[in-house]
Amino acid sequence: MARRRNLPSLSTPIIMASIAVPIAIALLVGWTLVFAGNLAQGDDIATNVWLLVGGVIAFVALVVQMVMFAVFLGREILEVRKQDSFIDSVTHELKTPLSSIKLGLQTLGRPGLDDDKREYLRDMMLTDVDRLQRFVDDILQASRLAHDLDRVHVQQDDVCLAALVDELAESVRLQHKLAADAIRIEVDPDLILITDRAALSVVVRNLIDNAVKYSEAGAVEVTVQAKESPKGLVFEVVDRGIGIPEADLKRVFHRFYRVAAEPVRSRKGTGLGLFVVWALVRSLGGKVEAASDGPGTGTTMRVTLPANALPLKTA
């Protein structure tokens, strides 16, 4: 069983805050009494100054502790909200195909159903089952990557990138019922990578699927391209969809994160797909980044794999 990383506990900051509050109150009361007593007795001013300096330092330390607690608590609240949003998304993602499968099975039970209709329902249910399987696989993979990213085992396979992209793009076309020219592929058919085929497949499929999902219905234009560079291989998925605000270009790779804009919220999603992409690309020794001029301008997802992913060229 995979070992889970240590998660932050709420007990420590709560205990610290519970101690800090009464200490702060006690210090304030104590300082007031001490100063009042010293003034009444006419004690040396220097003594009062040192007491004041010490008190201020102690009070600042308590304030810093309280601020740290507030920041920690804010992060925890944000994480809970993300997980609540994720649960809502999961519920929706599960109910839709399950309802479709249930309807298909009920229809198949009707007498006198012709063979063409049966075949159509069978294909529909298989598509929904495949969708559910991919969805569950994504959740399990995201959980595994979140807890054991540094222990991901990477295999070394010879991968024809053009063939892989063709296969995955066709799968996305069928899933979303797109026209043949909706996804354009500009990848050298002779380009061979030495990398983990399974991990790269998940990365490519998630990026293409995201590009389609966040494009306007009936106006999907996605371009997949790859080129060699001094740093290695640069792989890009470019769309003309709803775009990403500049402030969210890095956050979209965080687990559970979804842009708050309505065009994003109105589409299905869990906030896991790009996190999985980021984690797998990192395990392959590369990096992924998003580029967009803002809402309504489309998005470019750029993956850079290291030079050792490319085979040595022979004369």
C-alpha positions in Angstrom: 0.0 0.0 0.0 1.3 3.4 -0.9 2.6 5.4 2.0 0.8 8.7 2.5 2.8 11.8 3.1 2.3 13.6 6.5 -0.6 16.0 6.2 -0.7 19.2 8.3 -2.7 18.9 11.6 -5.1 21.5 12.9 -4.4 20.5 16.5 -1.0 22.2 16.8 -2.0 25.7 15.6 -5.3 25.6 17.6 -3.4 24.7 20.8 -0.8 27.5 20.1 -3.6 30.0 19.6 -5.4 28.9 22.7 -2.2 29.5 24.7 -1.3 32.7 23.0 -4.6 34.5 23.6 -4.6 34.2 27.5 -0.9 35.0 27.5 -1.5 38.2 25.5 -4.3 39.2 28.0 -2.1 38.4 31.0 0.8 40.4 29.5 -1.5 43.4 28.9 -2.9 43.3 32.4 0.5 42.7 33.9 2.2 45.5 32.1 -0.6 47.9 33.1 -0.2 46.9 36.8 3.6 47.1 36.7 3.7 50.5 35.0 1.0 51.9 37.4 2.9 50.6 40.4 6.3 52.0 39.1 4.8 55.4 38.4 3.2 55.5 41.9 6.5 54.6 43.5 8.6 56.9 41.3 10.9 54.1 40.0 13.7 54.8 37.6 12.6 55.6 34.1 15.2 53.3 32.6 13.6 50.3 34.3 10.3 51.2 32.8 11.8 51.6 29.4 13.4 48.1 29.5 10.1 46.7 30.7 8.3 48.4 27.8 10.8 47.1 25.2 10.6 43.6 26.6 6.8 43.7 26.6 6.6 45.0 23.1 8.9 42.3 21.8 6.8 39.6 23.6 3.6 41.1 22.3 5.0 41.3 18.7 5.9 37.6 19.0 2.4 36.8 20.0 0.9 38.8 17.2 3.2 37.0 14.7 2.0 33.7 16.1 -1.6 34.7 15.7 -1.0 35.9 12.1 0.6 32.6 11.3 -2.4 30.8 12.7 -4.8 33.0 10.7 -2.8 32.2 7.5 -2.8 28.5 8.2 -6.5 28.5 9.0 -7.2 30.4 5.7 -5.3 27.8 3.7 -7.2 25.0 5.4 -10.6 26.7 4.7 -9.6 27.2 1.0 -8.5 23.5 0.8 -11.9 22.4 2.2 -13.7 24.6 -0.3 -11.7 23.1 -3.1 -12.6 19.6 -1.9 -16.3 20.5 -1.6 -16.2 21.7 -5.1 -14.5 18.5 -6.2 -17.1 16.3 -4.5 -19.9 18.3 -6.3 -18.1 17.8 -9.6 -17.5 14.0 -8.9 -21.2 13.6 -8.1 -22.2 15.2 -11.4 -19.5 13.3 -13.4 -20.8 10.0 -12.0 -24.5 10.6 -12.2 -24.5 11.5 -15.9 -23.0 8.3 -17.4 -24.8 6.1 -14.8 -28.1 7.6 -15.7 -27.4 7.0 -19.4 -26.4 3.4 -18.7 -29.5 2.8 -16.6 -31.7 4.2 -19.4 -29.9 2.0 -22.0 -30.4 -1.1 -19.9 -34.1 -0.3 -19.3 -34.6 0.2 -23.1 -32.8 -3.1 -23.9 -35.4 -4.8 -21.7 -38.2 -3.8 -23.9 -39.6 -6.5 -26.2 -39.5 -6.1 -29.9 -36.4 -3.9 -30.0 -34.7 -4.1 -33.4 -31.1 -5.1 -33.8 -29.9 -1.6 -35.0 -31.3 0.0 -31.9 -29.7 -2.7 -29.7 -26.3 -2.1 -31.3 -26.7 1.7 -30.8 -27.5 1.3 -27.1 -24.7 -1.1 -26.7 -22.2 1.3 -28.2 -23.6 4.1 -26.1 -23.3 2.2 -22.8 -19.7 1.1 -23.7 -18.8 4.7 -24.3 -20.2 5.7 -20.9 -18.4 2.8 -19.2 -15.1 3.9 -20.8 -15.8 7.4 -19.7 -16.4 6.2 -16.1 -13.3 4.1 -16.2 -11.1 7.0 -17.3 -12.7 9.3 -14.7 -12.0 6.8 -11.9 -8.4 6.2 -13.2 -7.8 9.9 -13.1 -9.0 10.2 -9.5 -6.8 7.3 -8.4 -3.8 8.5 -10.3 -4.2 12.0 -8.9 -4.3 10.6 -5.4 -1.3 8.4 -6.0 0.7 11.3 -7.5 -0.2 13.7 -4.7 1.2 11.3 -2.1 4.0 9.6 -3.8 5.2 11.8 -6.6 8.9 11.3 -5.8 8.4 7.5 -6.0 6.8 7.3 -9.4 8.4 4.6 -11.5 9.3 5.8 -15.0 9.8 3.3 -17.8 11.9 4.0 -20.9 9.9 3.1 -24.1 10.5 4.0 -27.7 7.5 6.1 -28.5 6.4 7.4 -32.0 4.9 10.7 -31.0 2.9 11.2 -34.1 1.2 7.8 -33.9 0.5 8.3 -30.2 -1.1 11.7 -30.8 -3.1 10.4 -33.8 -4.5 7.6 -31.6 -5.4 9.8 -28.7 -6.8 12.6 -30.8 -9.1 10.2 -32.6 -10.3 8.9 -29.2 -11.2 12.5 -28.2 -12.9 13.2 -31.5 -15.1 10.2 -31.0 -15.9 11.0 -27.4 -16.9 14.6 -28.2 -18.4 13.8 -31.7 -16.1 16.3 -33.5 -15.5 16.8 -37.1 -12.4 15.2 -38.6 -10.6 18.6 -38.9 -11.4 19.9 -35.4 -8.1 18.6 -34.2 -5.1 19.3 -36.4 -1.9 17.4 -35.8 1.5 18.9 -36.8 4.0 16.3 -35.5 6.9 14.8 -37.5 6.0 11.2 -38.2 9.6 10.2 -37.8 10.0 11.8 -34.3 10.8 9.1 -31.7 10.9 9.7 -28.0 12.5 7.6 -25.3 10.1 8.1 -22.4 7.3 6.4 -20.5 4.5 5.6 -22.9 1.7 5.3 -20.3 2.6 8.6 -18.6 3.0 10.5 -21.9 -0.4 9.1 -23.1 -2.2 10.5 -20.1 -0.5 13.9 -20.5 -1.4 14.1 -24.2 -4.9 12.9 -23.8 -5.7 15.2 -20.9 -4.3 18.2 -22.7 -6.3 17.5 -25.9 -9.4 16.7 -24.0 -9.1 20.0 -22.0 -8.6 22.0 -25.1 -11.8 20.6 -26.6 -13.8 20.9 -23.4 -12.9 24.5 -22.9 -13.6 25.5 -26.5 -17.0 26.8 -27.6 -19.4 24.1 -28.9 -19.4 23.9 -32.6 -16.2 26.0 -32.9 -13.5 23.6 -31.8 -10.1 24.3 -33.3 -7.3 22.5 -31.6 -3.7 22.2 -33.0 -1.2 19.7 -31.6 2.4 20.4 -32.5 5.9 19.3 -31.5 9.3 20.6 -32.3 12.9 19.9 -31.1 14.7 22.7 -29.3 18.2 23.0 -27.6 16.4 22.2 -24.3 14.8 19.0 -25.7 11.3 18.5 -27.1 8.6 21.2 -27.0 5.1 19.8 -27.3 2.1 22.2 -27.6 -1.7 22.0 -27.6 -3.2 25.2 -28.8 -6.9 26.0 -28.8 -9.1 29.0 -29.5 -11.3 28.5 -26.5 -12.3 30.5 -23.5 -8.8 31.3 -22.4 -7.4 31.7 -18.9 -7.0 34.9 -16.8 -3.3 35.8 -16.2 -3.7 35.4 -12.4 -4.7 31.7 -12.9 -2.1 30.6 -15.4 0.0 28.8 -12.7 -2.9 27.9 -10.3 -4.6 25.7 -12.9 -2.0 23.1 -12.2 -2.9 22.9 -8.5 -4.9 20.0 -7.3 -8.7 20.6 -7.2 -8.2 24.1 -8.6 -10.7 25.5 -11.1 -11.0 29.0 -12.4 -13.9 30.8 -10.8 -15.2 32.3 -14.0 -18.6 31.2 -15.1 -17.5 29.8 -18.6 -15.3 27.4 -16.6 -17.8 26.5 -13.9 -20.5 25.7 -16.5 -18.3 22.9 -17.9 -17.7 19.5 -16.4 -14.5 19.1 -14.5 -12.9 18.1 -11.2 -9.7 20.2 -11.1 -7.6 17.1 -11.3 -6.7 16.8 -15.0 -4.0 19.5 -15.2 -2.6 18.5 -11.8 -2.1 15.0 -13.2 -0.4 16.5 -16.3 1.9 18.6 -14.1 2.8 15.7 -11.9 3.5 13.2 -14.7 5.5 15.8 -16.7 7.6 16.4 -13.7 8.1 12.7 -13.2 9.4 12.6 -16.8 11.9 15.3 -16.0 10.1 18.0 -17.9 7.9 21.0 -17.2 4.5 22.3 -18.3 3.2 25.8 -18.5 0.0 27.6 -19.7 0.0 30.7 -21.9 -3.1 32.8 -22.6 -3.8 36.5 -23.4 -6.9 36.3 -21.2 -10.5 35.3 -21.3 -11.8 34.6 -24.9 -8.3 34.4 -26.5 -7.6 30.7 -26.3 -4.9 28.8 -24.5 -1.5 27.2 -25.3 -0.4 24.3 -23.1 3.3 23.8 -23.5 5.2 20.7 -22.3 9.0 20.7 -22.5 10.7 17.3 -22.1 14.4 17.1 -21.5 16.9 16.4 -24.3 17.5 12.8 -23.1 13.9 12.0 -24.2 15.2 12.4 -27.8 17.3 9.5 -29.3 20.8 10.3 -30.4 21.0 11.1 -34.1 23.3 9.0 -36.2 25.0 10.2 -39.4 
